[in-house]
Amino acid sequence: MGKVWKHIDKSLLILSIILFIIGLIMVFSSSNVTAYMRYAASPYNYFIKQGIFLITGLILFFILIQFNTKFYGIVSNVLMIAVISSLFALLIVGRAKNNAISWFAIGPFTIQPSEFAKVISIVWMANYYEDKRDKLDSYWYSLFPVFVCGLIALLVFAQPDLGTTIIYSAIVAVLFFAQPIPKMIKLKLIILILGGVLLMGVVVLGTGKSLILERQLARFNFTRPCDRLLKDGNQVCNGYIAINNGGLWGKGLGNSTQKYLYLPEPYTDFIFAVMIEELGCVFGIAIILVYIYILYRVLLIGRKSPTNRGCAICYGVCTYIFLHIAVNLLGIMGLMPMTGVPLPFMSYGGSFTICLVAALTIVQRVSVETGIRSQIVNKKK
């Protein structure tokens, strides 16, 4: 473990721990009223569960950091089959929550396979393109991962979970276009996708039936939410009120008023609004700056990696974290539709928390391998 610890990116590790601790505190502050008043549960209910998720993530960190990225790639082949199988099973026996069948219920906890699909697909694609790097001029070898991940995207879309589908598809697209694949293959894929979108548009116009549910279409009416305070603009408008209440320095930790059932689930999608109400815009801006620095460290580790696998993993994880931050914050600010996407490090949720820890651990493993390889090269000199 000593050799591993030596090459871990310390700043990324320390900032990640700090953000997870802040997130745990904010989960308690934002959830205690809802837990007690809406669900008649202990005010500590979500705090305890999130603590269990973080402890599980910590154990996972110490296990995963011991294995190299090539081993991750081998295991990811099995995990991809498991993810696809579980997504099929969800459509039959899954648990409906927030109008989507996205979770398996296991006692008091739930598991969301589509969340695990993001991180597993990143590792699988990175390993696949590393192993097939000499065959990427072939359409079959270049496009095979796109078709596999396309199947996963369709299964997630069928739940239906439009937000996760968009984020997952964007991650796959970034990883594909980051690979040393001939430009002609990339261009033909773009044409194929645009052609498919155009065909679906023609079908929709011809039949008058939309592939997107009415409640999902309603989310695209996201401007001026306070004009629809008692309808679909309720959450975003109350988020505005929370941000306005916080001002520069906030009302004090635990003093949010919007968490008193004005925001339906303030400990998940709208936890950032509660954070600003209690701790202020200055604190919120500081958190965003820390996010930017974390993304920079992940990209830097990727750029330093001597292997295409390590580089692709870091770029995929950076895209994964960035999209969650961007979609969540833009949704809260009313600049795009709300899609139920959790905020990294802050939002309550077991599947997302464990997946985020796993993703960051794999990035740290890339850093470790780069450091060890550099040390060996320097000794030979």
Protein Blocks (a to p, Z undefined) as FASTA:
>chain_A
ZZmmmmpcfklmmmmmmmmmmmmmmmmmmmmmmmmmmnopafklmmmmmmmmmmmmmmmm
mmmmmpcfklmmmmmmmmmmmmmmmmmmmmmmmcceehiafbccehjbccdfklmmmmmm
mmmmmmmmmmmmmmmmpfklmmmmmmmmmmmmmmmmmmpcfklmmmmmmmmmmmmmmpcc
dfklmmmmmmmmmmmmmmmmmmmmmnopafbdfklmmmmmmghkllmmmmmmmmmmmmmm
mmmmnmmnonbehiafklnomamblmlmmmmmmmmmmnojklmmmmmmmmmmmmmmmmmm
mmmpmbfklmmmmmmmmmmmmmmmmmmmmmmnopaccehiacehkagcfklmmmmmmmmm
mmmmmmmmmmmmmmmmmmmZZ
